[in-house]
Amino acid sequence: MVPLGTALAAGCYNANMTLVEITYELQSPLTLDQLRRLGEFSNTYGLRRFHFDPSENRLSFEYDASRLQDTQIVHVLGQATIAVARRVH
């Protein structure tokens, strides 16, 4: 038998999520400091993961759209001094 708190915690994160992936082309390659800041951003409520493709200079995020908006992601990228060239569709 699984304790009630454990069962609720395990089910809460996945219930009613609207997962979205968004990709941005960056104006310049990421620095180590910017990567560190992205690691801090990963603690933001609703963000599931990110992926940086250095060969394409693109940064992708998977997030819960019921908790975050793409404008909030762009705002946090700006706070991390990561300049976005454009959103890639």
PDB file of N, CA, C and O in Angstrom:
ATOM      1  N   MET A   1       0.836  -1.180   0.000  1.00  0.00           N
ATOM      2  CA  MET A   1       0.000   0.000   0.000  1.00  0.00           C
ATOM      3  C   MET A   1       0.880   1.242   0.000  1.00  0.00           C
ATOM      4  O   MET A   1       1.837   1.330   0.770  1.00  0.00           O
ATOM      5  N   VAL A   2       0.560   2.198  -0.861  1.00  0.00           N
ATOM      6  CA  VAL A   2       1.308   3.455  -0.960  1.00  0.00           C
ATOM      7  C   VAL A   2       0.668   4.470  -0.028  1.00  0.00           C
ATOM      8  O   VAL A   2      -0.552   4.637  -0.050  1.00  0.00           O
ATOM      9  N   PRO A   3       1.469   5.158   0.797  1.00  0.00           N
ATOM     10  CA  PRO A   3       0.901   6.191   1.669  1.00  0.00           C
ATOM     11  C   PRO A   3       0.151   7.233   0.849  1.00  0.00           C
ATOM     12  O   PRO A   3       0.561   7.565  -0.263  1.00  0.00           O
ATOM     13  N   LEU A   4      -0.938   7.743   1.392  1.00  0.00           N
ATOM     14  CA  LEU A   4      -1.800   8.679   0.684  1.00  0.00           C
ATOM     15  C   LEU A   4      -1.033   9.889   0.181  1.00  0.00           C
ATOM     16  O   LEU A   4      -1.213  10.283  -0.971  1.00  0.00           O
ATOM     17  N   GLY A   5      -0.188  10.489   0.999  1.00  0.00           N
ATOM     18  CA  GLY A   5       0.574  11.668   0.580  1.00  0.00           C
ATOM     19  C   GLY A   5       1.453  11.387  -0.627  1.00  0.00           C
ATOM     20  O   GLY A   5       1.590  12.234  -1.510  1.00  0.00           O
ATOM     21  N   THR A   6       2.050  10.197  -0.670  1.00  0.00           N
ATOM     22  CA  THR A   6       2.906   9.812  -1.784  1.00  0.00           C
ATOM     23  C   THR A   6       2.085   9.660  -3.055  1.00  0.00           C
ATOM     24  O   THR A   6       2.501  10.112  -4.122  1.00  0.00           O
ATOM     25  N   ALA A   7       0.934   9.033  -2.950  1.00  0.00           N
ATOM     26  CA  ALA A   7       0.078   8.841  -4.118  1.00  0.00           C
ATOM     27  C   ALA A   7      -0.400  10.180  -4.662  1.00  0.00           C
ATOM     28  O   ALA A   7      -0.429  10.382  -5.876  1.00  0.00           O
ATOM     29  N   LEU A   8      -0.769  11.083  -3.785  1.00  0.00           N
ATOM     30  CA  LEU A   8      -1.228  12.400  -4.241  1.00  0.00           C
ATOM     31  C   LEU A   8      -0.093  13.174  -4.883  1.00  0.00           C
ATOM     32  O   LEU A   8      -0.286  13.794  -5.929  1.00  0.00           O
ATOM     33  N   ALA A   9       1.082  13.151  -4.282  1.00  0.00           N
ATOM     34  CA  ALA A   9       2.222  13.886  -4.828  1.00  0.00           C
ATOM     35  C   ALA A   9       2.611  13.345  -6.197  1.00  0.00           C
ATOM     36  O   ALA A   9       2.947  14.116  -7.096  1.00  0.00           O
ATOM     37  N   ALA A  10       2.568  12.036  -6.363  1.00  0.00           N
ATOM     38  CA  ALA A  10       2.946  11.439  -7.633  1.00  0.00           C
ATOM     39  C   ALA A  10       1.960  11.791  -8.731  1.00  0.00           C
ATOM     40  O   ALA A  10       2.359  11.953  -9.885  1.00  0.00           O
ATOM     41  N   GLY A  11       0.686  11.912  -8.402  1.00  0.00           N
ATOM     42  CA  GLY A  11      -0.329  12.184  -9.408  1.00  0.00           C
ATOM     43  C   GLY A  11      -0.556  13.651  -9.688  1.00  0.00           C
ATOM     44  O   GLY A  11      -1.070  13.995 -10.752  1.00  0.00           O
ATOM     45  N   CYS A  12      -0.195  14.515  -8.785  1.00  0.00           N
ATOM     46  CA  CYS A  12      -0.503  15.939  -8.939  1.00  0.00           C
ATOM     47  C   CYS A  12       0.219  16.576 -10.103  1.00  0.00           C
ATOM     48  O   CYS A  12      -0.380  17.364 -10.835  1.00  0.00           O
ATOM     49  N   TYR A  13       1.477  16.265 -10.296  1.00  0.00           N
ATOM     50  CA  TYR A  13       2.250  16.974 -11.306  1.00  0.00           C
ATOM     51  C   TYR A  13       1.762  16.673 -12.712  1.00  0.00           C
ATOM     52  O   TYR A  13       1.815  17.546 -13.578  1.00  0.00           O
ATOM     53  N   ASN A  14       1.291  15.460 -12.960  1.00  0.00           N
ATOM     54  CA  ASN A  14       0.898  15.080 -14.304  1.00  0.00           C
ATOM     55  C   ASN A  14      -0.574  15.320 -14.606  1.00  0.00           C
ATOM     56  O   ASN A  14      -0.974  15.278 -15.769  1.00  0.00           O
ATOM     57  N   ALA A  15      -1.385  15.571 -13.589  1.00  0.00           N
ATOM     58  CA  ALA A  15      -2.812  15.758 -13.812  1.00  0.00           C
ATOM     59  C   ALA A  15      -3.077  17.088 -14.506  1.00  0.00           C
ATOM     60  O   ALA A  15      -2.554  18.127 -14.105  1.00  0.00           O
ATOM     61  N   ASN A  16      -3.892  17.040 -15.549  1.00  0.00           N
ATOM     62  CA  ASN A  16      -4.360  18.239 -16.240  1.00  0.00           C
ATOM     63  C   ASN A  16      -3.244  19.124 -16.794  1.00  0.00           C
ATOM     64  O   ASN A  16      -3.391  20.346 -16.827  1.00  0.00           O
ATOM     65  N   MET A  17      -2.159  18.544 -17.218  1.00  0.00           N
ATOM     66  CA  MET A  17      -1.071  19.329 -17.802  1.00  0.00           C
ATOM     67  C   MET A  17      -1.292  19.507 -19.290  1.00  0.00           C
ATOM     68  O   MET A  17      -1.787  18.605 -19.965  1.00  0.00           O
ATOM     69  N   THR A  18      -0.924  20.669 -19.796  1.00  0.00           N
ATOM     70  CA  THR A  18      -0.955  20.949 -21.215  1.00  0.00           C
ATOM     71  C   THR A  18       0.486  21.186 -21.641  1.00  0.00           C
ATOM     72  O   THR A  18       0.979  22.313 -21.595  1.00  0.00           O
ATOM     73  N   LEU A  19       1.154  20.124 -22.054  1.00  0.00           N
ATOM     74  CA  LEU A  19       2.574  20.231 -22.388  1.00  0.00           C
ATOM     75  C   LEU A  19       2.765  20.867 -23.762  1.00  0.00           C
ATOM     76  O   LEU A  19       2.110  20.501 -24.738  1.00  0.00           O
ATOM     77  N   VAL A  20       3.684  21.830 -23.805  1.00  0.00           N
ATOM     78  CA  VAL A  20       4.006  22.549 -25.030  1.00  0.00           C
ATOM     79  C   VAL A  20       5.517  22.589 -25.154  1.00  0.00           C
ATOM     80  O   VAL A  20       6.226  22.719 -24.156  1.00  0.00           O
ATOM     81  N   GLU A  21       6.006  22.478 -26.372  1.00  0.00           N
ATOM     82  CA  GLU A  21       7.434  22.677 -26.604  1.00  0.00           C
ATOM     83  C   GLU A  21       7.601  23.904 -27.476  1.00  0.00           C
ATOM     84  O   GLU A  21       6.907  24.065 -28.480  1.00  0.00           O
ATOM     85  N   ILE A  22       8.512  24.756 -27.094  1.00  0.00           N
ATOM     86  CA  ILE A  22       8.776  25.987 -27.822  1.00  0.00           C
ATOM     87  C   ILE A  22      10.275  26.077 -28.066  1.00  0.00           C
ATOM     88  O   ILE A  22      11.072  25.727 -27.196  1.00  0.00           O
ATOM     89  N   THR A  23      10.658  26.547 -29.253  1.00  0.00           N
ATOM     90  CA  THR A  23      12.065  26.637 -29.615  1.00  0.00           C
ATOM     91  C   THR A  23      12.387  28.054 -30.052  1.00  0.00           C
ATOM     92  O   THR A  23      11.626  28.688 -30.782  1.00  0.00           O
ATOM     93  N   TYR A  24      13.533  28.535 -29.589  1.00  0.00           N
ATOM     94  CA  TYR A  24      14.007  29.863 -29.946  1.00  0.00           C
ATOM     95  C   TYR A  24      15.383  29.753 -30.590  1.00  0.00           C
ATOM     96  O   TYR A  24      16.228  28.966 -30.161  1.00  0.00           O
ATOM     97  N   GLU A  25      15.589  30.557 -31.627  1.00  0.00           N
ATOM     98  CA  GLU A  25      16.926  30.736 -32.173  1.00  0.00           C
ATOM     99  C   GLU A  25      17.547  31.882 -31.389  1.00  0.00           C
ATOM    100  O   GLU A  25      16.927  32.928 -31.199  1.00  0.00           O
ATOM    101  N   LEU A  26      18.769  31.677 -30.939  1.00  0.00           N
ATOM    102  CA  LEU A  26      19.437  32.668 -30.114  1.00  0.00           C
ATOM    103  C   LEU A  26      20.308  33.590 -30.955  1.00  0.00           C
ATOM    104  O   LEU A  26      20.767  33.217 -32.035  1.00  0.00           O
ATOM    105  N   GLN A  27      20.531  34.800 -30.444  1.00  0.00           N
ATOM    106  CA  GLN A  27      21.372  35.760 -31.158  1.00  0.00           C
ATOM    107  C   GLN A  27      22.842  35.392 -31.075  1.00  0.00           C
ATOM    108  O   GLN A  27      23.617  35.731 -31.970  1.00  0.00           O
ATOM    109  N   SER A  28      23.238  34.698 -30.006  1.00  0.00           N
ATOM    110  CA  SER A  28      24.633  34.302 -29.843  1.00  0.00           C
ATOM    111  C   SER A  28      24.683  33.008 -29.031  1.00  0.00           C
ATOM    112  O   SER A  28      23.725  32.673 -28.336  1.00  0.00           O
ATOM    113  N   PRO A  29      25.792  32.286 -29.119  1.00  0.00           N
ATOM    114  CA  PRO A  29      25.920  31.046 -28.339  1.00  0.00           C
ATOM    115  C   PRO A  29      25.832  31.317 -26.840  1.00  0.00           C
ATOM    116  O   PRO A  29      26.165  32.407 -26.375  1.00  0.00           O
ATOM    117  N   LEU A  30      25.385  30.325 -26.099  1.00  0.00           N
ATOM    118  CA  LEU A  30      25.263  30.459 -24.650  1.00  0.00           C
ATOM    119  C   LEU A  30      26.635  30.381 -23.982  1.00  0.00           C
ATOM    120  O   LEU A  30      27.512  29.626 -24.403  1.00  0.00           O
ATOM    121  N   THR A  31      26.793  31.174 -22.939  1.00  0.00           N
ATOM    122  CA  THR A  31      27.999  31.107 -22.115  1.00  0.00           C
ATOM    123  C   THR A  31      27.751  30.137 -20.962  1.00  0.00           C
ATOM    124  O   THR A  31      26.617  29.718 -20.730  1.00  0.00           O
ATOM    125  N   LEU A  32      28.800  29.788 -20.250  1.00  0.00           N
ATOM    126  CA  LEU A  32      28.632  28.913 -19.088  1.00  0.00           C
ATOM    127  C   LEU A  32      27.753  29.566 -18.027  1.00  0.00           C
ATOM    128  O   LEU A  32      26.956  28.886 -17.381  1.00  0.00           O
ATOM    129  N   ASP A  33      27.888  30.870 -17.843  1.00  0.00           N
ATOM    130  CA  ASP A  33      27.066  31.574 -16.865  1.00  0.00           C
ATOM    131  C   ASP A  33      25.581  31.536 -17.269  1.00  0.00           C
ATOM    132  O   ASP A  33      24.710  31.369 -16.415  1.00  0.00           O
ATOM    133  N   GLN A  34      25.304  31.686 -18.542  1.00  0.00           N
ATOM    134  CA  GLN A  34      23.917  31.617 -19.013  1.00  0.00           C
ATOM    135  C   GLN A  34      23.346  30.210 -18.824  1.00  0.00           C
ATOM    136  O   GLN A  34      22.178  30.061 -18.465  1.00  0.00           O
ATOM    137  N   LEU A  35      24.150  29.191 -19.061  1.00  0.00           N
ATOM    138  CA  LEU A  35      23.698  27.813 -18.820  1.00  0.00           C
ATOM    139  C   LEU A  35      23.381  27.599 -17.344  1.00  0.00           C
ATOM    140  O   LEU A  35      22.406  26.929 -17.003  1.00  0.00           O
ATOM    141  N   ARG A  36      24.204  28.165 -16.477  1.00  0.00           N
ATOM    142  CA  ARG A  36      23.948  28.060 -15.032  1.00  0.00           C
ATOM    143  C   ARG A  36      22.613  28.719 -14.692  1.00  0.00           C
ATOM    144  O   ARG A  36      21.825  28.176 -13.918  1.00  0.00           O
ATOM    145  N   ARG A  37      22.366  29.882 -15.269  1.00  0.00           N
ATOM    146  CA  ARG A  37      21.097  30.581 -15.012  1.00  0.00           C
ATOM    147  C   ARG A  37      19.907  29.789 -15.528  1.00  0.00           C
ATOM    148  O   ARG A  37      18.836  29.806 -14.923  1.00  0.00           O
ATOM    149  N   LEU A  38      20.093  29.092 -16.648  1.00  0.00           N
ATOM    150  CA  LEU A  38      19.018  28.229 -17.146  1.00  0.00           C
ATOM    151  C   LEU A  38      18.727  27.108 -16.164  1.00  0.00           C
ATOM    152  O   LEU A  38      17.573  26.721 -15.982  1.00  0.00           O
ATOM    153  N   GLY A  39      19.765  26.586 -15.533  1.00  0.00           N
ATOM    154  CA  GLY A  39      19.575  25.560 -14.510  1.00  0.00           C
ATOM    155  C   GLY A  39      18.736  26.072 -13.362  1.00  0.00           C
ATOM    156  O   GLY A  39      17.913  25.335 -12.819  1.00  0.00           O
ATOM    157  N   GLU A  40      18.933  27.331 -12.982  1.00  0.00           N
ATOM    158  CA  GLU A  40      18.115  27.944 -11.934  1.00  0.00           C
ATOM    159  C   GLU A  40      16.682  28.117 -12.411  1.00  0.00           C
ATOM    160  O   GLU A  40      15.740  27.946 -11.637  1.00  0.00           O
ATOM    161  N   PHE A  41      16.516  28.456 -13.686  1.00  0.00           N
ATOM    162  CA  PHE A  41      15.188  28.636 -14.259  1.00  0.00           C
ATOM    163  C   PHE A  41      14.411  27.330 -14.274  1.00  0.00           C
ATOM    164  O   PHE A  41      13.180  27.333 -14.238  1.00  0.00           O
ATOM    165  N   SER A  42      15.131  26.209 -14.326  1.00  0.00           N
ATOM    166  CA  SER A  42      14.444  24.918 -14.383  1.00  0.00           C
ATOM    167  C   SER A  42      13.628  24.650 -13.123  1.00  0.00           C
ATOM    168  O   SER A  42      12.799  23.740 -13.103  1.00  0.00           O
ATOM    169  N   ASN A  43      13.855  25.429 -12.080  1.00  0.00           N
ATOM    170  CA  ASN A  43      13.051  25.286 -10.869  1.00  0.00           C
ATOM    171  C   ASN A  43      11.733  26.052 -10.952  1.00  0.00           C
ATOM    172  O   ASN A  43      10.919  25.986 -10.031  1.00  0.00           O
ATOM    173  N   THR A  44      11.518  26.776 -12.047  1.00  0.00           N
ATOM    174  CA  THR A  44      10.288  27.543 -12.216  1.00  0.00           C
ATOM    175  C   THR A  44       9.098  26.608 -12.348  1.00  0.00           C
ATOM    176  O   THR A  44       9.165  25.594 -13.042  1.00  0.00           O
ATOM    177  N   TYR A  45       8.033  26.952 -11.692  1.00  0.00           N
ATOM    178  CA  TYR A  45       6.810  26.164 -11.703  1.00  0.00           C
ATOM    179  C   TYR A  45       6.277  26.003 -13.120  1.00  0.00           C
ATOM    180  O   TYR A  45       5.979  26.997 -13.783  1.00  0.00           O
ATOM    181  N   GLY A  46       6.157  24.799 -13.581  1.00  0.00           N
ATOM    182  CA  GLY A  46       5.585  24.521 -14.896  1.00  0.00           C
ATOM    183  C   GLY A  46       6.603  24.146 -15.950  1.00  0.00           C
ATOM    184  O   GLY A  46       6.240  23.545 -16.961  1.00  0.00           O
ATOM    185  N   LEU A  47       7.876  24.483 -15.747  1.00  0.00           N
ATOM    186  CA  LEU A  47       8.899  24.121 -16.714  1.00  0.00           C
ATOM    187  C   LEU A  47       9.343  22.693 -16.475  1.00  0.00           C
ATOM    188  O   LEU A  47       9.727  22.332 -15.362  1.00  0.00           O
ATOM    189  N   ARG A  48       9.291  21.884 -17.514  1.00  0.00           N
ATOM    190  CA  ARG A  48       9.680  20.483 -17.358  1.00  0.00           C
ATOM    191  C   ARG A  48      11.132  20.246 -17.729  1.00  0.00           C
ATOM    192  O   ARG A  48      11.851  19.557 -17.006  1.00  0.00           O
ATOM    193  N   ARG A  49      11.573  20.810 -18.852  1.00  0.00           N
ATOM    194  CA  ARG A  49      12.969  20.621 -19.256  1.00  0.00           C
ATOM    195  C   ARG A  49      13.329  21.594 -20.378  1.00  0.00           C
ATOM    196  O   ARG A  49      12.463  22.200 -21.009  1.00  0.00           O
ATOM    197  N   PHE A  50      14.617  21.720 -20.598  1.00  0.00           N
ATOM    198  CA  PHE A  50      15.094  22.517 -21.724  1.00  0.00           C
ATOM    199  C   PHE A  50      16.222  21.767 -22.414  1.00  0.00           C
ATOM    200  O   PHE A  50      16.852  20.887 -21.828  1.00  0.00           O
ATOM    201  N   HIS A  51      16.469  22.131 -23.675  1.00  0.00           N
ATOM    202  CA  HIS A  51      17.519  21.505 -24.467  1.00  0.00           C
ATOM    203  C   HIS A  51      18.180  22.591 -25.311  1.00  0.00           C
ATOM    204  O   HIS A  51      17.500  23.361 -25.988  1.00  0.00           O
ATOM    205  N   PHE A  52      19.501  22.647 -25.266  1.00  0.00           N
ATOM    206  CA  PHE A  52      20.258  23.576 -26.092  1.00  0.00           C
ATOM    207  C   PHE A  52      20.960  22.808 -27.192  1.00  0.00           C
ATOM    208  O   PHE A  52      21.672  21.840 -26.924  1.00  0.00           O
ATOM    209  N   ASP A  53      20.762  23.236 -28.432  1.00  0.00           N
ATOM    210  CA  ASP A  53      21.427  22.634 -29.586  1.00  0.00           C
ATOM    211  C   ASP A  53      22.470  23.630 -30.085  1.00  0.00           C
ATOM    212  O   ASP A  53      22.132  24.560 -30.818  1.00  0.00           O
ATOM    213  N   PRO A  54      23.736  23.447 -29.698  1.00  0.00           N
ATOM    214  CA  PRO A  54      24.762  24.419 -30.082  1.00  0.00           C
ATOM    215  C   PRO A  54      25.022  24.481 -31.585  1.00  0.00           C
ATOM    216  O   PRO A  54      25.432  25.527 -32.090  1.00  0.00           O
ATOM    217  N   SER A  55      24.796  23.393 -32.306  1.00  0.00           N
ATOM    218  CA  SER A  55      25.046  23.408 -33.750  1.00  0.00           C
ATOM    219  C   SER A  55      24.044  24.297 -34.488  1.00  0.00           C
ATOM    220  O   SER A  55      24.371  24.869 -35.528  1.00  0.00           O
ATOM    221  N   GLU A  56      22.828  24.414 -33.955  1.00  0.00           N
ATOM    222  CA  GLU A  56      21.793  25.253 -34.555  1.00  0.00           C
ATOM    223  C   GLU A  56      21.617  26.567 -33.797  1.00  0.00           C
ATOM    224  O   GLU A  56      20.902  27.462 -34.247  1.00  0.00           O
ATOM    225  N   ASN A  57      22.280  26.675 -32.636  1.00  0.00           N
ATOM    226  CA  ASN A  57      22.135  27.822 -31.739  1.00  0.00           C
ATOM    227  C   ASN A  57      20.662  28.022 -31.360  1.00  0.00           C
ATOM    228  O   ASN A  57      20.127  29.130 -31.405  1.00  0.00           O
ATOM    229  N   ARG A  58      20.032  26.901 -30.985  1.00  0.00           N
ATOM    230  CA  ARG A  58      18.611  26.910 -30.629  1.00  0.00           C
ATOM    231  C   ARG A  58      18.403  26.368 -29.224  1.00  0.00           C
ATOM    232  O   ARG A  58      19.103  25.463 -28.767  1.00  0.00           O
ATOM    233  N   LEU A  59      17.434  26.944 -28.568  1.00  0.00           N
ATOM    234  CA  LEU A  59      17.093  26.575 -27.203  1.00  0.00           C
ATOM    235  C   LEU A  59      15.624  26.193 -27.169  1.00  0.00           C
ATOM    236  O   LEU A  59      14.765  26.992 -27.542  1.00  0.00           O
ATOM    237  N   SER A  60      15.324  24.972 -26.722  1.00  0.00           N
ATOM    238  CA  SER A  60      13.950  24.470 -26.666  1.00  0.00           C
ATOM    239  C   SER A  60      13.537  24.258 -25.219  1.00  0.00           C
ATOM    240  O   SER A  60      14.346  23.869 -24.377  1.00  0.00           O
ATOM    241  N   PHE A  61      12.267  24.519 -24.946  1.00  0.00           N
ATOM    242  CA  PHE A  61      11.697  24.311 -23.619  1.00  0.00           C
ATOM    243  C   PHE A  61      10.446  23.473 -23.740  1.00  0.00           C
ATOM    244  O   PHE A  61       9.658  23.647 -24.670  1.00  0.00           O
ATOM    245  N   GLU A  62      10.263  22.567 -22.801  1.00  0.00           N
ATOM    246  CA  GLU A  62       8.995  21.868 -22.643  1.00  0.00           C
ATOM    247  C   GLU A  62       8.400  22.393 -21.343  1.00  0.00           C
ATOM    248  O   GLU A  62       9.042  22.357 -20.293  1.00  0.00           O
ATOM    249  N   TYR A  63       7.176  22.878 -21.425  1.00  0.00           N
ATOM    250  CA  TYR A  63       6.558  23.475 -20.243  1.00  0.00           C
ATOM    251  C   TYR A  63       5.069  23.199 -20.209  1.00  0.00           C
ATOM    252  O   TYR A  63       4.466  22.804 -21.207  1.00  0.00           O
ATOM    253  N   ASP A  64       4.493  23.415 -19.046  1.00  0.00           N
ATOM    254  CA  ASP A  64       3.067  23.239 -18.828  1.00  0.00           C
ATOM    255  C   ASP A  64       2.381  24.563 -19.143  1.00  0.00           C
ATOM    256  O   ASP A  64       2.492  25.519 -18.375  1.00  0.00           O
ATOM    257  N   ALA A  65       1.678  24.622 -20.259  1.00  0.00           N
ATOM    258  CA  ALA A  65       1.046  25.865 -20.708  1.00  0.00           C
ATOM    259  C   ALA A  65      -0.109  26.294 -19.812  1.00  0.00           C
ATOM    260  O   ALA A  65      -0.572  27.431 -19.908  1.00  0.00           O
ATOM    261  N   SER A  66      -0.580  25.409 -18.949  1.00  0.00           N
ATOM    262  CA  SER A  66      -1.625  25.828 -18.016  1.00  0.00           C
ATOM    263  C   SER A  66      -1.021  26.588 -16.835  1.00  0.00           C
ATOM    264  O   SER A  66      -1.752  27.172 -16.036  1.00  0.00           O
ATOM    265  N   ARG A  67       0.313  26.583 -16.721  1.00  0.00           N
ATOM    266  CA  ARG A  67       0.995  27.265 -15.618  1.00  0.00           C
ATOM    267  C   ARG A  67       1.944  28.358 -16.082  1.00  0.00           C
ATOM    268  O   ARG A  67       2.211  29.294 -15.329  1.00  0.00           O
ATOM    269  N   LEU A  68       2.453  28.264 -17.286  1.00  0.00           N
ATOM    270  CA  LEU A  68       3.390  29.247 -17.837  1.00  0.00           C
ATOM    271  C   LEU A  68       2.919  29.686 -19.206  1.00  0.00           C
ATOM    272  O   LEU A  68       2.224  28.949 -19.904  1.00  0.00           O
ATOM    273  N   GLN A  69       3.303  30.891 -19.582  1.00  0.00           N
ATOM    274  CA  GLN A  69       3.049  31.388 -20.930  1.00  0.00           C
ATOM    275  C   GLN A  69       4.388  31.611 -21.606  1.00  0.00           C
ATOM    276  O   GLN A  69       5.402  31.811 -20.937  1.00  0.00           O
ATOM    277  N   ASP A  70       4.392  31.578 -22.937  1.00  0.00           N
ATOM    278  CA  ASP A  70       5.654  31.765 -23.648  1.00  0.00           C
ATOM    279  C   ASP A  70       6.265  33.131 -23.359  1.00  0.00           C
ATOM    280  O   ASP A  70       7.488  33.268 -23.385  1.00  0.00           O
ATOM    281  N   THR A  71       5.449  34.142 -23.086  1.00  0.00           N
ATOM    282  CA  THR A  71       5.985  35.461 -22.756  1.00  0.00           C
ATOM    283  C   THR A  71       6.763  35.438 -21.444  1.00  0.00           C
ATOM    284  O   THR A  71       7.724  36.190 -21.281  1.00  0.00           O
ATOM    285  N   GLN A  72       6.356  34.581 -20.508  1.00  0.00           N
ATOM    286  CA  GLN A  72       7.087  34.452 -19.249  1.00  0.00           C
ATOM    287  C   GLN A  72       8.446  33.805 -19.475  1.00  0.00           C
ATOM    288  O   GLN A  72       9.421  34.150 -18.807  1.00  0.00           O
ATOM    289  N   ILE A  73       8.510  32.875 -20.408  1.00  0.00           N
ATOM    290  CA  ILE A  73       9.782  32.230 -20.725  1.00  0.00           C
ATOM    291  C   ILE A  73      10.740  33.246 -21.347  1.00  0.00           C
ATOM    292  O   ILE A  73      11.916  33.290 -20.985  1.00  0.00           O
ATOM    293  N   VAL A  74      10.245  34.059 -22.278  1.00  0.00           N
ATOM    294  CA  VAL A  74      11.073  35.087 -22.902  1.00  0.00           C
ATOM    295  C   VAL A  74      11.559  36.080 -21.845  1.00  0.00           C
ATOM    296  O   VAL A  74      12.706  36.523 -21.893  1.00  0.00           O
ATOM    297  N   HIS A  75      10.706  36.427 -20.905  1.00  0.00           N
ATOM    298  CA  HIS A  75      11.080  37.350 -19.834  1.00  0.00           C
ATOM    299  C   HIS A  75      12.224  36.778 -18.994  1.00  0.00           C
ATOM    300  O   HIS A  75      13.189  37.481 -18.694  1.00  0.00           O
ATOM    301  N   VAL A  76      12.118  35.518 -18.619  1.00  0.00           N
ATOM    302  CA  VAL A  76      13.161  34.889 -17.810  1.00  0.00           C
ATOM    303  C   VAL A  76      14.453  34.768 -18.615  1.00  0.00           C
ATOM    304  O   VAL A  76      15.541  34.926 -18.061  1.00  0.00           O
ATOM    305  N   LEU A  77      14.348  34.490 -19.908  1.00  0.00           N
ATOM    306  CA  LEU A  77      15.547  34.447 -20.743  1.00  0.00           C
ATOM    307  C   LEU A  77      16.233  35.813 -20.751  1.00  0.00           C
ATOM    308  O   LEU A  77      17.460  35.895 -20.698  1.00  0.00           O
ATOM    309  N   GLY A  78      15.447  36.871 -20.815  1.00  0.00           N
ATOM    310  CA  GLY A  78      16.009  38.214 -20.756  1.00  0.00           C
ATOM    311  C   GLY A  78      16.715  38.474 -19.437  1.00  0.00           C
ATOM    312  O   GLY A  78      17.776  39.098 -19.414  1.00  0.00           O
ATOM    313  N   GLN A  79      16.136  38.000 -18.333  1.00  0.00           N
ATOM    314  CA  GLN A  79      16.765  38.153 -17.028  1.00  0.00           C
ATOM    315  C   GLN A  79      18.090  37.395 -16.958  1.00  0.00           C
ATOM    316  O   GLN A  79      18.996  37.787 -16.223  1.00  0.00           O
ATOM    317  N   ALA A  80      18.196  36.324 -17.715  1.00  0.00           N
ATOM    318  CA  ALA A  80      19.425  35.535 -17.755  1.00  0.00           C
ATOM    319  C   ALA A  80      20.386  36.063 -18.822  1.00  0.00           C
ATOM    320  O   ALA A  80      21.386  35.418 -19.134  1.00  0.00           O
ATOM    321  N   THR A  81      20.083  37.227 -19.373  1.00  0.00           N
ATOM    322  CA  THR A  81      20.859  37.879 -20.442  1.00  0.00           C
ATOM    323  C   THR A  81      21.030  36.991 -21.672  1.00  0.00           C
ATOM    324  O   THR A  81      22.081  37.000 -22.312  1.00  0.00           O
ATOM    325  N   ILE A  82      19.992  36.229 -21.995  1.00  0.00           N
ATOM    326  CA  ILE A  82      19.981  35.390 -23.187  1.00  0.00           C
ATOM    327  C   ILE A  82      19.090  36.065 -24.215  1.00  0.00           C
ATOM    328  O   ILE A  82      17.874  36.150 -24.043  1.00  0.00           O
ATOM    329  N   ALA A  83      19.716  36.545 -25.292  1.00  0.00           N
ATOM    330  CA  ALA A  83      18.989  37.280 -26.332  1.00  0.00           C
ATOM    331  C   ALA A  83      18.411  36.314 -27.357  1.00  0.00           C
ATOM    332  O   ALA A  83      19.121  35.488 -27.931  1.00  0.00           O
ATOM    333  N   VAL A  84      17.115  36.437 -27.569  1.00  0.00           N
ATOM    334  CA  VAL A  84      16.396  35.596 -28.533  1.00  0.00           C
ATOM    335  C   VAL A  84      16.349  36.318 -29.881  1.00  0.00           C
ATOM    336  O   VAL A  84      15.956  37.484 -29.945  1.00  0.00           O
ATOM    337  N   ALA A  85      16.741  35.644 -30.941  1.00  0.00           N
ATOM    338  CA  ALA A  85      16.651  36.209 -32.289  1.00  0.00           C
ATOM    339  C   ALA A  85      15.228  36.076 -32.823  1.00  0.00           C
ATOM    340  O   ALA A  85      14.670  37.016 -33.390  1.00  0.00           O
ATOM    341  N   ARG A  86      14.650  34.883 -32.631  1.00  0.00           N
ATOM    342  CA  ARG A  86      13.293  34.646 -33.120  1.00  0.00           C
ATOM    343  C   ARG A  86      12.778  33.333 -32.567  1.00  0.00           C
ATOM    344  O   ARG A  86      13.544  32.471 -32.136  1.00  0.00           O
ATOM    345  N   ARG A  87      11.468  33.204 -32.590  1.00  0.00           N
ATOM    346  CA  ARG A  87      10.824  31.937 -32.225  1.00  0.00           C
ATOM    347  C   ARG A  87      10.799  31.071 -33.470  1.00  0.00           C
ATOM    348  O   ARG A  87      10.446  31.541 -34.552  1.00  0.00           O
ATOM    349  N   VAL A  88      11.167  29.821 -33.323  1.00  0.00           N
ATOM    350  CA  VAL A  88      11.203  28.882 -34.450  1.00  0.00           C
ATOM    351  C   VAL A  88       9.924  28.058 -34.389  1.00  0.00           C
ATOM    352  O   VAL A  88       9.591  27.489 -33.349  1.00  0.00           O
ATOM    353  N   HIS A  89       9.212  27.999 -35.504  1.00  0.00           N
ATOM    354  CA  HIS A  89       7.934  27.263 -35.529  1.00  0.00           C
ATOM    355  C   HIS A  89       8.128  25.846 -35.984  1.00  0.00           C
ATOM    356  O   HIS A  89       7.163  25.086 -36.064  1.00  0.00           O
TER     357      HIS A  89
END
